[in-house]
Amino acid sequence: MELSFANHGLKQLCEQEREARRQLGADCSKRLRTRLADLAAAHCVVELVAGRPHPLKGDRAGQFAVDLSGGSRLVFTPDHEPVPTSADGGIDWASVTKVNIVYIGNYHD
């Protein structure tokens, strides 16, 4: 999949191992690198298997998350215009081949 970032800070966090270790800790930064590699290797979102991939609900509807470590998650949205939709009107995650990383952390805090 193609990856993009919602802002420069997220891009730095994902592309600079030292920054990720500083902000997230060693274990979480290692998992982040692994999940980013998983995203890059997958053709579409439904091919993701590691990190308990799941669509989000409520105020995060339209977003998708994979677990990192200690409650932290990598959250992304489709980066398509228009966003692929299924027959029921929801996002067709099987057709999402480009994602925009919008959040890394524990959104339950």
C-alpha positions in Angstrom: 0.0 0.0 0.0 1.0 3.6 -0.4 1.5 5.5 2.8 1.1 9.2 3.5 1.0 11.1 6.8 -1.4 13.6 8.2 1.4 15.9 9.3 5.2 16.3 9.5 5.4 15.1 13.1 3.8 11.8 12.2 6.1 11.4 9.2 9.2 12.0 11.4 7.9 9.6 14.0 7.5 6.9 11.3 10.6 7.6 9.4 13.1 8.3 12.1 13.8 5.4 14.4 15.5 7.6 17.0 12.5 9.9 17.3 10.2 6.9 17.6 12.3 5.4 20.4 12.4 8.8 22.2 8.6 9.3 22.0 7.2 5.8 22.2 9.9 3.7 23.9 11.9 0.8 22.5 9.2 -1.9 22.3 6.5 0.4 20.8 8.9 1.9 18.3 10.0 -1.6 17.2 6.3 -2.6 16.7 5.7 0.6 14.8 8.5 -0.2 12.3 7.0 -3.7 11.9 3.5 -2.5 11.3 4.7 0.1 8.8 6.5 -2.7 6.9 3.2 -4.7 7.1 1.3 -1.8 5.6 3.8 -1.2 2.9 3.8 -5.0 1.9 0.0 -5.4 1.8 -1.9 -4.7 -1.4 -5.0 -3.5 0.5 -6.2 -3.1 4.1 -7.9 -6.4 4.4 -4.6 -8.2 3.8 -3.3 -7.0 7.1 -3.2 -9.8 9.7 -0.7 -8.7 12.5 -1.6 -6.2 15.2 -5.3 -7.1 15.5 -6.3 -4.9 12.5 -9.8 -3.4 13.0 -12.1 -0.6 11.8 -12.9 2.0 14.5 -16.3 3.2 15.6 -17.9 6.2 17.2 -16.0 9.4 16.9 -13.3 7.5 15.0 -15.6 6.0 12.5 -14.0 5.9 9.1 -10.6 5.1 10.6 -8.7 1.8 10.9 -6.2 0.8 13.6 -3.5 -1.8 14.3 -2.1 -2.4 17.7 1.4 -1.5 18.6 2.3 -2.0 22.3 0.9 -1.1 25.7 -2.4 0.3 24.4 -0.8 2.3 21.6 -2.2 2.1 18.1 -1.4 3.2 14.6 -4.5 4.8 13.1 -5.1 5.5 9.5 -7.8 6.6 7.0 -8.2 5.8 3.3 -6.3 8.2 1.1 -8.5 7.9 -1.9 -10.7 10.5 -3.5 -13.5 9.4 -3.5 -13.2 6.9 -0.7 -14.2 3.4 -1.9 -17.6 2.4 -0.5 -19.3 -0.9 -0.1 -23.0 -1.7 -0.9 -24.0 -0.8 2.6 -22.4 2.7 2.3 -19.5 1.9 4.6 -15.8 2.0 3.6 -14.8 -0.9 1.3 -11.5 -1.7 3.0 -10.7 -4.4 0.4 -10.4 -1.6 -2.2 -8.3 0.7 0.0 -4.7 0.6 -1.4 -3.6 4.0 -0.1 -3.7 5.1 3.5 -3.0 8.3 5.4 -1.6 7.8 8.9 -3.4 10.1 11.2 -2.5 9.1 14.8 0.0 7.1 16.8 -0.6 6.6 20.5 -3.2 5.6 23.0 -6.5 7.4 22.2 -8.1 5.9 25.3 -6.0 8.1 27.6 
